[in-house]
């Protein structure tokens, strides 16, 4: 179907009273971008020279142990996966010292976000979060026809006091990204404790710790340790970021076992494939890869902050594996110039931040290349 034909079909659908709800009709599909090999071919850049610094992936790739485990399990691809994720859930339970019944696996933590909304937020109930933050919180609620209330960030950080003021008798779910995407900022243990004390125990608080392993601040909280036992706290983690398994789509949530039971009632059977489960189990055993990944990012953050500062640019201090960079001018032309050089960074217009880019930390060679390219792009745009 051509773009013109699709536009006509959508216009016809909008005139139909029965095809979709207004919530769905008003949505714009999430755009993942074109396949990276196709982008490289379009730009005339060798695939191994394309810098993908737009999706916060681990530039070191997966653990060798994870790759080997994944390859072995491809031999069993004709067999359905373990629908209960037994080995991985047992491994995670041992790692975090929690009951195995408190762990739910997802096709990425993204699926868990959607399942939480679909399972627990009923008609007339609302979701509270911040903006700008991870866009899937809004998309999941909108797709389910649920209202979302947003608290604006204050100094690029979650304003938990304002978020708490939005919580009322209709509130069922609260989403907190810690560290936050796209800013890389975080809420402290003390701030989070005060927030939880203000929130009724009937409200589910989802602490999205997708970038947990990268955070090194002394007052950064560990949701699975510092708030253990909170009856309505859900902690989400993922293998997509530091573990380098984004392509296999696997994440997990830790919560009260009763909540896991209800999620199990609505999740798709076999929602996490066997290759992903095997790779995740093996990845948990590779502490060397984990430490190297953390150190690569901490070194890279310092290098990028220094280099960008020398170019007169401001960055938001980050506890994640990316930086939000203020250009003080429209970012789109800079993003286009970098793309032409085979460097992909995130244009933040979709987050209402039109003068910023989000830049994933890479290896030292990657960081030096992108700094040089940004310097040239800034000079060319004068």
C-alpha positions in Angstrom: 0.0 0.0 0.0 1.4 3.4 -1.0 1.6 6.3 1.4 -1.3 8.0 -0.5 -3.4 4.9 -0.3 -2.7 4.6 3.4 -3.7 8.2 4.0 -7.0 7.6 2.2 -7.6 4.4 4.2 -7.0 6.3 7.5 -9.3 9.1 6.4 -12.0 6.6 5.7 -11.4 4.9 9.0 -11.7 8.2 10.8 -15.2 8.6 9.3 -16.2 5.2 10.5 -17.9 5.1 13.9 -17.1 1.4 14.6 -13.6 0.7 13.4 -11.5 2.0 16.4 -12.0 4.1 19.5 -11.1 7.8 19.4 -8.2 7.0 21.7 -6.7 4.7 19.0 -7.7 7.0 16.1 -5.8 9.9 17.7 -2.5 7.9 18.1 0.6 8.0 16.0 2.5 4.7 15.7 5.8 4.6 17.5 8.5 4.9 14.8 11.5 2.6 15.4 13.3 4.0 12.4 14.6 2.1 9.4 16.8 -1.0 9.7 20.3 0.1 10.4 21.9 -1.8 7.5 19.4 -0.1 5.1 20.4 3.3 6.6 24.1 2.5 6.1 23.4 1.5 2.5 21.4 4.7 1.9 24.2 6.8 3.3 26.9 5.0 1.4 28.6 4.1 4.7 30.0 0.6 5.4 27.7 -1.1 7.9 30.5 -1.5 10.4 31.2 2.2 10.3 27.7 3.4 11.0 27.5 4.9 14.5 24.2 4.1 16.1 24.2 6.5 19.1 20.4 7.0 19.1 18.9 4.1 21.0 21.1 3.7 24.1 22.4 0.3 23.2 25.6 -1.2 24.7 28.4 -0.5 22.2 30.3 -3.6 23.4 27.4 -5.8 22.4 26.3 -8.9 24.4 28.4 -11.0 26.7 30.3 -13.7 24.8 28.6 -16.2 27.2 25.2 -14.9 26.2 26.0 -15.2 22.5 27.2 -18.7 23.0 24.1 -19.7 25.0 21.9 -18.1 22.3 23.6 -20.0 19.5 23.2 -23.3 21.4 19.5 -22.8 21.9 18.9 -22.0 18.2 19.2 -25.8 17.7 15.9 -26.1 19.7 14.0 -23.3 17.9 11.4 -25.8 16.7 10.3 -26.4 20.4 8.1 -24.0 22.3 9.9 -22.0 25.0 9.4 -22.6 28.7 6.3 -20.5 29.1 7.0 -19.9 32.8 10.7 -18.9 32.2 11.6 -21.2 35.0 15.4 -21.1 34.9 15.7 -17.4 34.4 13.1 -16.6 37.1 15.0 -18.8 39.5 18.3 -17.1 38.6 16.8 -13.7 39.1 15.2 -14.7 42.4 18.6 -15.9 43.6 20.3 -12.8 42.4 17.8 -10.4 44.0 16.9 -12.5 47.1 13.2 -12.5 46.3 10.6 -15.2 45.9 10.5 -16.7 42.4 6.8 -16.1 42.4 7.4 -12.3 42.6 9.1 -12.2 39.1 7.3 -11.7 35.8 9.1 -11.9 32.5 8.3 -9.7 29.5 9.1 -9.3 25.8 11.2 -6.4 26.9 10.2 -4.3 29.9 8.1 -2.5 27.3 5.6 -5.3 27.3 5.4 -5.3 31.1 4.5 -1.6 31.0 1.7 -2.3 28.6 0.5 -5.3 30.6 0.5 -3.3 33.9 -1.8 -0.7 32.3 -4.1 -3.3 30.7 -4.3 -5.4 33.8 -4.7 -2.9 36.6 -6.1 0.4 35.2 -9.8 0.2 34.9 -12.4 2.4 33.3 -12.4 5.9 34.9 -9.0 5.3 36.5 -5.8 7.2 35.7 -2.1 7.0 35.2 0.3 9.6 36.6 3.9 10.2 35.4 6.2 13.0 34.4 7.1 14.6 31.1 9.4 14.4 29.3 9.9 10.8 30.2 9.7 7.4 28.6 7.0 7.9 25.9 5.6 4.3 26.2 3.9 5.2 29.5 1.7 7.6 27.6 1.3 5.3 24.6 0.3 2.3 26.7 -2.3 4.3 28.6 -3.7 5.9 25.5 -4.0 2.6 23.7 -6.1 1.3 26.6 -8.3 4.4 26.6 -7.0 5.6 30.0 -6.2 9.2 31.0 -2.6 10.2 31.8 -1.8 13.1 34.1 1.7 14.6 33.6 3.9 16.5 36.0 6.5 18.6 34.2 10.1 18.1 35.1 11.8 20.6 37.3 15.5 21.3 36.4 15.3 18.1 34.2 14.4 16.0 37.2 11.2 14.3 38.2 9.2 16.7 40.5 7.8 14.0 42.9 6.0 16.6 45.0 3.9 17.8 42.0 3.4 14.2 40.9 2.1 13.3 44.4 -0.4 16.2 44.1 -1.8 14.7 41.0 -2.6 11.4 42.7 -6.3 11.2 43.7 -9.0 8.6 44.2 -8.9 7.8 40.5 -5.2 7.1 40.3 -4.2 3.5 39.8 -0.7 3.5 38.4 2.3 5.9 38.8 5.3 5.5 36.5 8.8 6.7 37.6 11.8 6.2 35.3 14.9 6.2 37.5 17.3 7.2 35.9 14.9 9.1 33.6 14.9 8.7 29.8 15.6 11.1 28.1 17.4 13.2 30.7 19.6 10.7 32.5 18.7 12.4 35.8 17.5 10.5 38.9 15.4 10.8 42.1 17.3 10.1 45.3 16.5 7.5 47.9 15.2 10.1 50.3 13.0 11.7 47.7 11.5 8.4 46.6 10.9 7.4 50.3 9.0 10.6 50.9 7.0 10.2 47.8 6.0 6.6 48.7 4.9 7.8 52.1 2.5 10.2 50.5 0.9 7.8 48.1 -2.1 5.6 49.1 -1.3 2.0 49.3 -4.0 1.3 46.8 -1.9 3.0 44.1 0.7 0.9 42.2 4.0 2.7 41.8 6.1 1.4 38.9 9.8 2.1 39.3 11.4 1.7 35.9 15.0 1.0 36.4 16.0 0.2 32.8 19.4 1.9 33.3 19.9 0.8 36.9 23.3 -0.9 36.4 24.8 2.3 35.0 23.9 4.5 38.0 26.7 5.2 40.5 25.5 8.1 42.6 25.8 7.5 46.3 22.1 8.5 46.9 20.7 6.6 44.0 18.1 4.1 45.3 17.9 0.4 44.6 14.2 -0.3 44.3 14.6 -4.0 45.1 16.6 -3.4 48.3 15.7 0.0 49.7 12.0 -0.5 49.4 11.6 -4.2 49.8 8.2 -5.2 51.1 6.3 -2.2 49.8 3.0 -4.0 48.8 2.3 -1.9 45.6 5.8 -1.3 44.3 6.8 -2.8 40.9 10.4 -2.6 39.9 11.2 -3.1 36.2 14.6 -4.1 34.8 15.7 -5.0 31.3 18.4 -7.0 29.5 18.2 -4.5 26.6 20.7 -1.9 27.9 23.8 -2.9 29.8 23.4 -6.6 29.0 23.3 -5.8 25.2 20.3 -8.1 24.4 18.0 -5.4 22.9 17.5 -7.5 19.8 16.2 -10.5 21.8 13.6 -8.4 23.7 13.6 -9.5 27.3 12.9 -7.7 30.6 11.4 -8.5 34.0 9.4 -7.0 36.8 9.6 -7.7 40.5 6.4 -7.2 42.5 4.0 -8.8 44.9 3.2 -12.4 43.8 -0.5 -11.5 43.7 0.2 -9.0 41.0 2.3 -11.5 39.1 -0.7 -13.8 39.1 -2.9 -11.2 37.5 -0.3 -10.3 34.9 0.0 -14.0 34.1 -3.8 -14.0 33.4 -3.4 -11.5 30.6 0.1 -12.0 29.1 0.5 -13.9 25.9 1.5 -17.6 26.2 5.2 -18.1 25.5 5.7 -14.3 25.5 9.5 -14.6 26.0 11.4 -16.8 23.5 13.8 -19.5 24.4 16.9 -17.9 22.9 16.3 -14.8 24.9 15.8 -16.7 28.1 19.0 -18.7 27.6 21.1 -15.6 26.7 19.7 -13.7 29.7 20.6 -16.6 32.1 24.2 -16.7 30.7 24.5 -12.9 30.8 23.8 -12.8 34.5 26.9 -15.0 35.0 29.3 -12.7 33.2 30.3 -10.1 35.8 33.4 -9.1 33.8 31.3 -8.0 30.9 29.1 -6.1 33.3 32.0 -4.3 34.9 33.6 -3.5 31.6 30.3 -2.1 30.3 29.9 0.2 33.3 33.5 1.4 33.1 33.2 2.1 29.4 30.2 4.3 30.0 31.6 6.2 33.0 34.8 6.9 31.1 32.8 7.9 28.1 30.5 10.2 30.0 33.5 12.1 31.3 35.1 12.3 27.9 32.0 13.5 26.2 31.1 16.0 28.9 34.6 17.5 28.6 34.6 17.5 24.8 31.1 19.0 24.5 31.8 21.6 27.1 34.9 22.7 25.1 32.5 23.3 22.2 30.4 25.6 24.3 27.6 23.1 24.7 25.7 22.2 28.0 24.9 18.7 29.0 22.5 17.4 31.6 24.5 15.3 34.2 23.6 11.7 33.6 23.4 8.5 35.6 22.6 6.5 32.5 24.5 5.6 29.3 23.5 8.7 27.4 23.7 12.4 27.5 21.0 15.1 26.8 22.9 17.8 25.0 21.6 21.4 24.7 22.5 23.0 21.4 20.7 26.3 22.0 19.5 26.1 18.4 17.2 23.9 16.4 18.6 20.4 16.6 17.1 19.0 13.4 19.8 20.4 11.0 22.6 19.2 13.3 21.0 15.7 13.5 20.8 15.7 9.7 24.4 16.7 9.2 25.5 14.0 11.6 23.4 11.4 9.8 25.0 12.3 6.5 28.3 11.4 8.2 27.0 8.0 9.3 26.3 9.1 12.9 22.8 8.5 14.3 21.7 10.5 17.3 18.2 11.1 18.7 16.4 14.3 17.7 14.3 15.2 20.7 11.5 17.1 19.1 9.2 14.2 19.9 9.9 14.9 23.6 9.1 18.7 23.2 12.9 19.4 23.3 13.6 20.8 19.9 16.9 22.3 20.7 18.5 19.2 22.2 19.9 15.8 21.1 20.3 12.6 23.0 23.6 11.0 22.5 24.4 7.4 23.5 27.9 6.9 25.1 30.1 4.7 22.9 33.6 3.4 23.0 36.5 5.9 23.1 36.9 5.8 19.3 33.1 6.4 18.8 33.1 9.3 21.2 36.0 11.0 19.5 34.4 10.6 16.1 31.1 12.1 17.2 32.8 15.0 19.0 34.7 15.8 15.8 31.5 15.5 13.8 29.5 17.7 16.1 32.2 20.4 16.1 32.2 20.4 12.3 28.4 20.5 12.2 28.2 23.4 14.5 30.8 25.3 12.4 28.8 24.6 9.2 25.6 25.8 10.7 27.0 29.3 11.6 
